[in-house]
Amino acid sequence: MASRRALRVRISADAAGAGRMLGIDPGSRVTGFGVLESHARGVSYVEHGCVRLPDAGLSERLGVIYTQLGAVMDRCRPDVVVIEKVFMARNAQSALVLGQARGAAVVAAVSRGLEVVEYSALQVKQAVVGRGRADKRQVQHMVQALLGLAKAPSADAADALACAICHAHHAVGAMRFERGVTRGGQRG
């Protein structure tokens, strides 16, 4: 079980993109998800998990992603869904299937009227680990440390939580920039 320790990042409750964030790491066999909540004291952990897909045809697996992530959205009621952008893999067929899994997750969010925000894997790793070429174990370790989790989440769930952490960092930056522009006039 996770402690309720908040990240050191401070985010006001009205920060752009803040509130409850559902991070998603889409996959054709396992799709990770993680939920964080931002508040005046920072960002705290809510829950994480994985949608494990059956050994079935692609259409059935996409339906499972849509249905199960939809259930997570209905239960957790996020304000924003954060998802990793698809990168071009060596295998074009794998990239196509991954894109379809990602699409099922995006449609689940959009059908519920939720905002969807995207970050590249490089941006997510940079925000969480401090370098964009971090490996999965480094991401798992940093997610565990930042959120005060008793044990490291699975790689898929850690990647999803990392997406939400990345968005929290970007929301803080946007809020600080907006405050600077508002207080100091236009920057140029």
C-alpha positions in Angstrom: 0.0 0.0 0.0 1.2 3.5 -0.8 1.8 6.2 1.7 0.0 9.5 1.2 3.3 11.4 0.9 3.0 14.1 -1.8 5.6 14.9 -4.5 7.7 17.9 -3.7 6.3 19.6 -6.8 3.8 22.2 -5.6 0.7 22.7 -7.7 -2.3 24.9 -7.0 -5.7 23.2 -7.3 -6.6 25.5 -10.1 -3.4 24.9 -12.2 -4.0 24.2 -15.9 -4.4 20.5 -16.4 -4.3 19.8 -12.7 -6.8 17.9 -10.7 -7.2 14.2 -11.0 -5.0 12.7 -13.7 -5.2 9.3 -15.3 -2.0 8.2 -17.0 -2.2 5.5 -19.6 0.6 3.4 -21.1 -1.1 1.7 -24.0 -0.1 -1.8 -25.1 -1.4 -4.6 -27.3 -1.0 -7.2 -24.6 -0.9 -5.1 -21.3 -2.1 -1.6 -20.9 -1.0 0.2 -17.7 -2.9 2.9 -15.9 -2.2 5.1 -12.9 -4.2 7.8 -11.2 -2.8 10.8 -9.3 -4.5 13.7 -7.6 -3.1 17.3 -7.5 -4.0 19.5 -4.6 -2.5 22.5 -2.8 0.1 20.3 -1.1 1.3 18.7 -4.2 0.5 15.5 -6.1 -0.6 12.3 -4.4 -1.1 8.7 -5.5 -4.6 7.3 -5.9 -4.2 3.9 -7.6 -2.6 2.0 -10.4 -3.1 -1.2 -12.3 -3.0 -3.1 -15.6 -5.5 -4.2 -18.1 -4.3 -7.6 -19.2 -5.7 -8.5 -22.6 -6.9 -11.9 -23.6 -5.2 -14.1 -26.2 -7.7 -13.1 -28.8 -8.1 -11.2 -32.0 -7.1 -7.6 -32.2 -10.7 -6.3 -32.3 -11.6 -8.2 -29.1 -8.5 -6.9 -27.3 -9.3 -3.3 -28.4 -12.8 -3.7 -27.0 -11.3 -4.9 -23.7 -9.1 -1.8 -23.5 -12.0 0.5 -24.3 -14.3 -1.2 -21.7 -11.9 -1.7 -18.9 -10.3 1.7 -19.1 -13.8 3.2 -19.4 -14.6 1.5 -16.1 -11.5 3.0 -14.5 -12.5 6.4 -15.8 -16.0 6.0 -14.5 -14.8 4.9 -11.1 -11.9 7.4 -10.6 -13.4 10.4 -12.4 -10.2 12.0 -13.8 -10.2 15.6 -15.0 -7.6 14.8 -17.7 -6.2 11.7 -19.4 -2.5 11.6 -20.1 -1.2 9.2 -22.7 2.1 8.4 -24.2 2.5 9.2 -27.9 3.2 6.4 -30.3 6.8 6.2 -31.5 7.8 4.5 -34.7 9.3 1.2 -33.8 11.5 -1.0 -36.0 8.5 -3.1 -36.8 5.8 -1.1 -38.6 3.1 -3.7 -37.8 3.8 -3.5 -34.1 3.6 0.3 -34.2 0.3 0.0 -36.0 -1.2 -2.3 -33.4 0.1 -0.1 -30.6 -1.5 2.9 -32.3 -4.8 1.1 -32.4 -4.5 0.2 -28.6 -3.8 3.8 -27.9 -6.8 4.8 -30.1 -9.1 2.6 -28.0 -7.9 4.3 -24.8 -8.3 7.8 -26.4 -11.8 7.0 -27.6 -12.8 5.8 -24.1 -11.7 9.2 -22.7 -13.2 11.3 -25.4 -16.5 9.5 -25.2 -16.7 10.6 -21.6 -15.9 14.2 -22.4 -12.4 14.1 -21.0 -9.4 16.1 -22.1 -6.6 14.0 -23.5 -3.0 15.2 -23.3 0.0 13.5 -25.0 3.7 13.4 -24.2 6.5 11.5 -25.9 8.3 8.7 -24.1 11.4 11.0 -24.1 9.4 13.8 -22.3 8.0 11.4 -19.8 11.3 9.9 -18.9 13.0 13.3 -18.7 10.3 14.5 -16.3 10.5 11.5 -14.0 14.1 10.2 -14.2 15.9 13.3 -15.4 17.1 11.8 -18.7 15.1 10.8 -21.7 17.0 7.5 -22.4 16.2 5.9 -19.0 15.3 2.2 -18.9 12.1 0.7 -17.5 13.7 -0.2 -14.2 14.9 3.3 -13.6 11.4 4.6 -14.3 9.9 2.0 -11.9 12.4 3.0 -9.2 11.7 6.8 -9.6 8.0 6.4 -9.7 8.1 4.3 -6.5 10.4 6.9 -4.8 8.4 10.0 -5.9 5.1 8.6 -4.9 6.2 6.8 -1.7 5.0 3.4 -2.8 5.8 0.4 -0.7 7.0 -1.5 -3.8 7.7 -0.7 -7.4 4.7 -1.0 -9.7 4.9 -3.2 -12.8 6.6 -1.7 -15.7 3.4 -0.9 -17.5 1.7 0.7 -14.5 4.9 2.6 -13.7 5.0 4.0 -17.2 1.4 5.1 -16.8 2.1 6.8 -13.5 5.1 8.4 -15.1 2.8 10.0 -17.7 0.7 11.5 -15.0 3.8 12.8 -13.1 5.1 14.3 -16.4 1.8 16.1 -16.8 1.9 17.4 -13.3 5.4 18.8 -14.0 4.2 20.5 -17.2 1.1 21.9 -15.4 3.4 23.5 -12.8 5.6 25.0 -15.6 2.6 26.4 -17.5 1.1 27.8 -14.3 4.4 29.6 -13.4 4.8 30.9 -16.9 1.2 32.3 -16.9 1.8 33.9 -13.5 5.0 35.5 -14.8 3.3 36.9 -17.9 0.3 38.1 -15.9 2.4 39.8 -13.2 5.3 41.1 -15.3 3.5 41.9 -18.5 4.4 40.3 -21.8 7.9 38.8 -22.0 9.9 39.2 -25.1 
